[in-house]
Amino acid sequence: MAKLQKKSVKKSTATVVKKSVKQVKKVSSGYYAQIRSRHPSHSVVRNKIKLPFRTVIRFGSTTELEDTIDKGGGRIEINTVEAIKNSASKLRMKNCFTLKNVKTADWYYVRKNNFYHIKNHNNQIQEVVIAVENLPYPIVAKHHFGSRGNGNYLLNSQQELQTWMKGKDLSNYLFERFYNYVREYRLHVSANGCFYTCRKMLKSDIPKEDRWFRNDSNSVWVLEENPLFDRPANWTKIVEESVKALKATGLDFGACDVRVQSSKTEKGKKREEIDFIIVEINSAPSFGDITAEKYLQELPKIAHLKKNK
């Protein structure tokens, strides 16, 4: 009996070990998401996202792959090439926003020396000629492919505009009405909503001529738990409109910059309604430690959501 019992235990142990090996193989199987990006800060997500299906995740990259679903393959695309192109060009982005009625700044472009105001009319782009003296000064000239504030110019009057225009190829620019709202936020969004946000807050020593915009050179990033974040009362609406901007361009994730009115008037009276505008959406935001952590949590959710569509 003792011998039989010993043999039985040995067999049982071997079975458990065999099952354990099988389980390890099952857990370890899968595919690392292919990360397409030139930005060095995105290296922290390489070889970190493992999924049971092949994926490519694009941060600003327009490199085509041959095995994506639209080409008959099985690879899921997170941010398609077309969506990246829509967000990389400010002209294409603004057209997408206008077609989908995203709450963005009034905008204009020049063709054959005429300024045109671009509007949505019955879900189609409408171009209305506007005289240069009737533009809503101040306006901001934006290069179609400017980034991080480069290629943007604040023009306070018709005279400033006409001086600035000399010698420039205006087909490379669009023009926006300037909204001097004191708060600006970046919302990292997916179809699930906002998964991370910060406020861009001006540094105290920035000269007046550089206080009309917000970027890394003149601002600090304030986290949501900081009282200085000053969460707007209409935050839910801002999130909804940011997701709308995301979907308008076709992106699966993006960093949406939003300018928001102060909660009080110049006389200190509380505003009943707080206005805001969607400035732009970016498919390749730079990562800090917290941003990377948030994306590592959100990207698998986005991939599974797209896989199950």
Summary of the structure (lengths in Angstrom):
residues: 309
radius of gyration: 25.2
end to end distance: 59.6
largest distance: 105.2
contacts: 870
relative contact order: 0.14
helix: 35%
strand: 29%
